[in-house]
Amino acid sequence: MTAPTLPTAPAAPARDRPATPRPDTAVGAPAARRRALRAHLGTLVGTAVLTVLLWRLGTGALLDGLRRIDGPAVLAALGIGLVTTVFSAWRWALVARGLRIRLPLAAAVADYYRALFLNAALPGGVLGDVHRAVRHGRSAGDLGRGVRAVVLERAAGQVALAGAGAAVLLTMPSPVLAEARRIAPPAALALLGALAVVLALRPNRAPVRRGRALRAVLGEARAGLLSRRSLPGVALSSVVVLAGHLTLFVLAARVAGSTASVAALTPLAVLALLAMGLPLNVGGWGPREGVTAWAFGAAGLGADTGLGVAVVYGVLGLAASLPGAVVLVVRRTGARYARSPSEPSESLEPSEASEAVTVAAVSSAKYSPKESARLASSSFPFSADPSEGRPMTPESV
């Protein structure tokens, strides 16, 4: 006789069962923490540098520099900022034309002003450039080329700064003159060695996909920066922009009370500009103040004076970018009142609005005429109107 079987309880629905952690969740958490740490590392370092400077030098130089800023200094900063921004936007339009995407100069100037303001107002110092890269790429129907145009434009400015900085620091008296002359020969040999390695590992020896990607990147760099139609304008605009930054630094030194000559201030300004390129700052603040205070102290001009000059430079730079705030407000207001019923409204949830914007962007890129095929030719020096005629290719540039 078999024992009676007990009724078994029905299995719990899948939604009622306790969720078991996915195997990759535990692995992804440390990776997410590392990414968050890297994202905030620059802000932390910049804050630490400013804290140490204020602890060692006090707030007297900082407050004195701020009190010396007056209306004429702000107006001069706005004028210098106008020149540097227009030439930077022209350089961007030239690079975009070389990559065969359209970018009128007026729109480039407005977007560049807004990017400068966001760079100065937000931590990191690069969020404005990221914003203009994504916005231009989406408006042109080619996000990848839009981003690469901004990267190449910024790289051109950094190359110009590095070249001019090396020439200044190797020839003009400065606290790093002897060290620069000692480091220059091994640095040049290391650069030549790296170039030899790159030539030895040329793309035809690499995997096919990697070699194709490398050739594409080099081809776009050549078309955007080194072509006969782009190189003269890119070089000229980079020189003018760098001269504008140096002029603003000299103006900040005069406002802060420094009576040093322009020849003495130029290498110190180059050191400050090189420090500003480090991605370890809070809206541009941090390494610039530290390097400037050290350079002025080493040059016998006073570390507190250097801190004051750096602070005044930062404030004047922010003042020069204020037209970007006007552009930001005007465009947000115009977009709010010009929103059509087919576009996502403010009543949508954030996820729904984001999805609607993505679908609209994809549909526009797929079905609308390709604006990226229309070139923006920039006739010297301030024209970015599209040119008609046969399509431009990297080989015909």
C-alpha positions as CSV (number, residue, x, y, z in Angstrom):
1,M,0.0,0.0,0.0
2,T,1.5,3.3,-1.0
3,A,1.6,6.3,1.2
4,P,-0.7,9.1,0.3
5,T,1.1,11.9,-1.4
6,L,0.8,15.3,0.1
7,P,-0.4,18.2,-2.1
8,T,2.4,20.4,-3.2
9,A,2.1,24.2,-3.0
10,P,1.9,25.9,-6.4
11,A,5.1,27.5,-7.6
12,A,5.4,31.1,-6.9
13,P,5.0,33.4,-9.9
14,A,8.3,34.6,-11.4
15,R,7.5,38.1,-10.3
16,D,7.1,37.0,-6.7
17,R,10.3,35.1,-6.5
18,P,13.2,36.8,-4.8
19,A,15.5,38.3,-7.4
20,T,18.9,36.8,-7.4
21,P,21.8,39.2,-8.2
22,R,23.1,38.9,-11.7
23,P,26.7,37.7,-11.8
24,D,27.8,40.8,-13.7
25,T,26.2,43.2,-11.1
26,A,28.9,42.6,-8.5
27,V,31.6,43.1,-11.2
28,G,30.0,46.2,-12.7
29,A,29.7,48.0,-9.3
30,P,33.5,48.5,-8.8
31,A,33.8,49.5,-12.5
32,A,31.1,52.1,-12.1
33,R,32.8,53.4,-9.0
34,R,36.1,53.7,-10.8
35,R,34.4,55.6,-13.7
36,A,32.8,58.0,-11.2
37,L,36.1,58.5,-9.5
38,R,37.9,59.3,-12.8
39,A,35.1,61.7,-13.7
40,H,35.4,63.6,-10.4
41,L,39.2,63.3,-10.1
42,G,39.9,66.6,-11.9
43,T,37.4,68.5,-9.7
44,L,39.0,67.0,-6.6
45,V,42.5,67.9,-7.7
46,G,41.6,71.4,-8.7
47,T,39.8,71.9,-5.4
48,A,42.8,70.6,-3.5
49,V,45.2,72.9,-5.3
50,L,43.1,76.0,-4.6
51,T,42.8,74.9,-0.9
52,V,46.6,74.6,-0.5
53,L,47.2,77.9,-2.2
54,L,44.7,79.8,0.0
55,W,46.2,78.0,3.1
56,R,49.8,78.9,2.2
57,L,49.3,82.4,0.7
58,G,46.1,83.5,2.4
59,T,43.1,85.3,0.8
60,G,44.7,88.8,0.7
61,A,46.1,88.5,-2.8
62,L,42.9,87.0,-4.1
63,L,40.7,89.7,-2.6
64,D,43.0,92.5,-3.7
65,G,43.0,91.2,-7.3
66,L,39.2,91.0,-7.3
67,R,38.9,94.6,-6.0
68,R,41.2,95.9,-8.8
69,I,38.9,94.7,-11.6
70,D,37.0,97.6,-13.0
71,G,34.8,98.4,-15.9
72,P,37.5,99.2,-18.5
73,A,39.2,95.9,-17.7
74,V,36.0,94.0,-18.3
75,L,35.3,95.8,-21.6
76,A,38.9,95.1,-22.7
77,A,38.4,91.4,-21.8
78,L,35.1,91.4,-23.8
79,G,37.0,92.9,-26.8
80,I,39.8,90.4,-26.6
81,G,37.3,87.6,-26.2
82,L,35.4,88.6,-29.3
83,V,38.5,88.4,-31.4
84,T,39.7,85.0,-30.0
85,T,36.1,83.6,-30.2
86,V,35.5,84.6,-33.8
87,F,38.9,83.3,-35.0
88,S,38.3,80.0,-33.0
89,A,34.9,79.6,-34.6
90,W,36.5,80.3,-38.0
91,R,39.0,77.5,-37.3
92,W,36.2,75.2,-36.4
93,A,34.3,76.0,-39.6
94,L,37.4,75.3,-41.6
95,V,38.0,71.9,-40.0
96,A,34.3,71.0,-40.4
97,R,34.4,72.0,-44.1
98,G,37.5,69.7,-44.5
99,L,35.4,66.9,-43.0
100,R,32.6,67.7,-45.5
101,I,30.0,68.9,-43.0
102,R,28.3,72.3,-43.1
103,L,28.9,74.9,-40.4
104,P,28.1,78.6,-41.1
105,L,30.3,81.0,-39.3
106,A,27.5,82.8,-37.5
107,A,26.3,79.6,-36.0
108,A,29.9,78.6,-35.2
109,V,30.5,81.8,-33.3
110,A,27.3,81.5,-31.3
111,D,28.0,77.8,-30.4
112,Y,31.6,78.6,-29.5
113,Y,30.5,81.4,-27.2
114,R,28.1,79.1,-25.4
115,A,30.8,76.4,-25.1
116,L,33.2,78.9,-23.6
117,F,30.6,79.9,-21.0
118,L,29.8,76.3,-20.1
119,N,33.5,75.4,-19.9
120,A,34.0,78.3,-17.4
121,A,30.8,77.8,-15.4
122,L,30.9,73.9,-15.1
123,P,33.4,71.6,-13.5
124,G,35.9,69.9,-15.7
125,G,36.4,72.7,-18.2
126,V,35.4,70.6,-21.3
127,L,31.6,70.1,-21.0
128,G,30.9,73.1,-23.3
129,D,33.1,71.5,-26.0
130,V,31.3,68.2,-25.6
131,H,27.9,70.0,-25.9
132,R,28.9,71.8,-29.1
133,A,30.3,68.7,-30.6
134,V,27.2,66.7,-30.0
135,R,24.9,69.5,-31.1
136,H,26.7,70.2,-34.3
137,G,27.0,66.5,-35.2
138,R,23.2,66.0,-34.7
139,S,22.3,69.1,-36.7
140,A,24.6,68.0,-39.5
141,G,23.2,64.5,-39.6
142,D,26.6,62.9,-38.8
143,L,27.3,62.7,-35.0
144,G,30.7,61.1,-35.5
145,R,32.1,63.7,-37.9
146,G,30.7,66.5,-35.7
147,V,32.6,65.2,-32.7
148,R,35.8,64.6,-34.6
149,A,35.6,68.2,-36.0
150,V,35.6,69.6,-32.5
151,V,38.4,67.2,-31.4
152,L,40.6,68.2,-34.4
153,E,39.9,71.9,-33.8
154,R,40.9,71.7,-30.2
155,A,43.9,69.7,-31.1
156,A,45.0,72.4,-33.5
157,G,44.9,74.9,-30.7
158,Q,46.9,72.7,-28.4
159,V,49.5,72.0,-31.0
160,A,49.9,75.7,-31.6
161,L,50.3,76.4,-27.9
162,A,52.8,73.5,-27.5
163,G,54.9,74.7,-30.4
164,A,54.9,78.4,-29.4
165,G,55.4,77.4,-25.8
166,A,58.5,75.3,-26.6
167,A,60.0,78.2,-28.6
168,V,59.3,80.7,-25.8
169,L,60.5,78.6,-23.0
170,L,63.7,77.6,-24.8
171,T,64.7,81.1,-25.8
172,M,63.3,83.6,-23.3
173,P,64.5,84.0,-19.7
174,S,62.1,82.2,-17.3
175,P,62.3,80.0,-14.2
176,V,62.3,76.9,-16.3
177,L,64.8,78.0,-19.0
178,A,67.7,75.8,-17.8
179,E,65.4,72.9,-17.2
180,A,63.7,73.2,-20.6
181,R,67.1,73.3,-22.4
182,R,68.2,70.2,-20.4
183,I,65.0,68.2,-21.2
184,A,64.6,69.3,-24.8
185,P,67.2,67.0,-26.4
186,P,66.0,63.7,-24.8
187,A,62.3,64.8,-25.4
188,A,63.1,65.3,-29.1
189,L,64.8,61.9,-29.3
190,A,61.9,60.3,-27.6
191,L,59.5,61.9,-30.1
192,L,61.6,60.7,-33.0
193,G,61.6,57.2,-31.5
194,A,57.9,57.2,-31.1
195,L,57.5,58.3,-34.7
196,A,59.8,55.5,-35.8
197,V,57.7,52.9,-33.9
198,V,54.5,54.2,-35.5
199,L,56.1,54.0,-38.9
200,A,57.3,50.4,-38.2
201,L,53.9,49.4,-37.0
202,R,52.1,50.8,-40.0
203,P,48.5,50.0,-40.7
204,N,49.1,47.3,-43.3
205,R,50.7,45.1,-40.5
206,A,47.8,45.7,-38.1
207,P,44.5,43.8,-38.3
208,V,42.4,44.8,-41.2
209,R,39.7,46.5,-39.1
210,R,42.2,48.4,-36.9
211,G,44.2,49.5,-40.0
212,R,41.1,50.7,-41.8
213,A,40.1,52.8,-38.8
214,L,43.6,54.3,-38.4
215,R,43.7,55.2,-42.1
216,A,40.3,56.8,-41.8
217,V,41.4,58.9,-38.7
218,L,44.6,60.0,-40.5
219,G,42.7,60.9,-43.6
220,E,40.2,63.0,-41.7
221,A,43.1,64.8,-39.9
222,R,44.7,65.5,-43.2
223,A,41.5,66.8,-44.8
224,G,40.5,68.9,-41.8
225,L,43.9,70.4,-40.8
226,L,46.6,69.8,-43.3
227,S,44.9,70.4,-46.7
228,R,45.8,73.3,-48.8
229,R,42.4,74.9,-48.2
230,S,42.5,74.4,-44.4
231,L,46.1,74.7,-43.3
232,P,46.7,78.5,-43.9
233,G,43.4,79.5,-42.1
234,V,43.9,77.0,-39.3
235,A,47.5,78.2,-38.7
236,L,46.5,81.9,-38.8
237,S,43.5,81.5,-36.5
238,S,45.6,79.5,-34.0
239,V,48.3,82.2,-33.9
240,V,45.7,85.0,-33.4
241,V,43.9,83.0,-30.7
242,L,47.1,82.3,-28.8
243,A,48.1,86.0,-29.1
244,G,44.7,86.9,-27.6
245,H,45.2,84.7,-24.6
246,L,48.7,86.1,-24.0
247,T,47.3,89.6,-24.3
248,L,44.6,88.8,-21.7
249,F,47.2,87.5,-19.3
250,V,49.2,90.7,-19.6
251,L,46.1,92.7,-19.0
252,A,45.4,90.6,-15.9
253,A,48.9,91.2,-14.7
254,R,48.5,95.0,-15.1
255,V,45.1,94.9,-13.3
256,A,46.6,92.9,-10.5
257,G,49.3,95.5,-10.0
258,S,52.3,93.7,-11.6
259,T,54.8,96.1,-13.3
260,A,56.9,93.4,-15.0
261,S,57.7,93.8,-18.7
262,V,55.9,92.0,-21.4
263,A,59.0,90.0,-22.1
264,A,59.1,88.8,-18.5
265,L,55.4,88.0,-18.4
266,T,55.3,86.0,-21.7
267,P,57.0,82.8,-20.5
268,L,55.0,82.9,-17.3
269,A,51.8,83.3,-19.4
270,V,52.8,80.3,-21.5
271,L,53.3,78.2,-18.3
272,A,49.9,79.3,-17.1
273,L,48.2,78.4,-20.4
274,L,49.9,75.0,-20.5
275,A,48.6,74.3,-17.0
276,M,45.1,75.3,-18.0
277,G,45.2,72.4,-20.6
278,L,45.4,69.9,-17.8
279,P,42.1,68.1,-17.2
280,L,42.5,68.6,-13.4
281,N,40.5,71.8,-12.7
282,V,37.3,73.3,-11.5
283,G,36.0,75.3,-14.5
284,G,39.6,76.1,-15.4
285,W,40.6,76.9,-11.8
286,G,43.3,75.0,-9.9
287,P,46.5,74.2,-11.8
288,R,46.6,77.6,-13.4
289,E,46.7,79.4,-10.0
290,G,49.2,76.9,-8.7
291,V,51.6,77.2,-11.6
292,T,51.3,80.9,-11.9
293,A,52.0,81.5,-8.2
294,W,55.0,79.2,-8.4
295,A,56.3,80.8,-11.6
296,F,56.0,84.4,-10.2
297,G,57.7,83.3,-7.0
298,A,60.5,81.6,-8.8
299,A,61.0,84.7,-11.1
300,G,61.2,87.0,-8.1
301,L,57.9,88.7,-8.7
302,G,56.1,87.3,-5.6
303,A,54.0,84.2,-5.4
304,D,51.1,86.2,-3.9
305,T,51.2,88.5,-7.0
306,G,51.1,85.4,-9.2
307,L,48.0,84.1,-7.4
308,G,46.4,87.5,-7.9
309,V,47.2,87.6,-11.6
310,A,45.8,84.1,-12.1
311,V,42.6,85.0,-10.2
312,V,42.1,88.2,-12.3
313,Y,42.8,86.2,-15.5
314,G,40.1,83.7,-14.5
315,V,37.6,86.4,-13.8
316,L,38.3,88.3,-17.0
317,G,38.1,85.1,-18.9
318,L,34.7,84.4,-17.4
319,A,33.6,88.0,-18.3
320,A,34.8,87.4,-21.9
321,S,32.6,84.3,-22.2
322,L,29.4,86.1,-20.9
323,P,27.9,86.5,-24.4
324,G,27.7,82.7,-24.3
325,A,25.2,83.0,-21.4
326,V,23.1,85.3,-23.6
327,V,23.2,82.8,-26.4
328,L,22.2,80.0,-24.0
329,V,19.2,81.9,-22.6
330,V,18.0,83.1,-26.0
331,R,18.2,79.7,-27.6
332,R,16.4,78.0,-24.7
333,T,13.7,80.6,-24.7
334,G,13.3,80.3,-28.5
335,A,13.2,76.6,-28.3
336,R,10.5,76.7,-25.6
337,Y,8.2,78.9,-27.6
338,A,8.9,77.4,-31.0
339,R,8.3,73.8,-30.0
340,S,6.0,72.1,-32.4
341,P,3.3,69.5,-31.3
342,S,5.3,66.7,-32.9
343,E,8.3,67.4,-30.6
344,P,8.5,66.0,-27.0
345,S,6.7,68.3,-24.6
346,E,7.6,69.2,-21.1
347,S,4.8,67.0,-19.7
348,L,6.6,63.8,-20.9
349,E,8.7,61.8,-18.5
350,P,12.4,62.3,-18.9
351,S,12.8,58.8,-20.4
352,E,10.0,59.3,-22.8
353,A,11.3,62.7,-23.9
354,S,14.8,61.2,-24.5
355,E,13.4,58.4,-26.5
356,A,11.3,60.7,-28.6
357,V,14.3,63.0,-29.3
358,T,16.4,60.0,-30.3
359,V,13.7,58.7,-32.6
360,A,13.3,62.1,-34.2
361,A,17.1,62.5,-34.7
362,V,17.3,59.0,-36.3
363,S,14.4,59.7,-38.5
364,S,15.8,63.1,-39.6
365,A,19.2,61.6,-40.3
366,K,17.7,58.8,-42.3
367,Y,15.1,60.5,-44.4
368,S,16.1,64.2,-44.6
369,P,18.6,65.4,-47.3
370,K,22.1,64.9,-46.2
371,E,23.3,68.3,-45.1
372,S,26.8,66.9,-44.5
373,A,27.2,66.6,-48.2
374,R,27.1,70.4,-48.5
375,L,30.4,72.0,-47.8
376,A,30.9,75.3,-46.0
377,S,33.7,77.0,-47.8
378,S,35.4,79.7,-45.8
379,S,36.9,82.3,-48.1
380,F,39.6,84.3,-46.3
381,P,39.0,85.0,-43.5
382,F,35.4,85.2,-42.4
383,S,33.2,83.4,-44.9
384,A,31.7,80.0,-44.4
385,D,29.0,79.9,-47.1
386,P,28.5,76.6,-48.9
387,S,30.3,76.3,-52.2
388,E,28.7,74.7,-55.2
389,G,30.4,72.5,-57.7
390,R,31.9,69.0,-57.7
391,P,32.0,67.2,-54.3
392,M,35.2,67.6,-52.3
393,T,37.1,64.5,-51.4
394,P,40.2,64.1,-49.3
395,E,42.2,63.3,-52.5
396,S,41.1,66.5,-54.2
397,V,41.9,68.8,-51.3
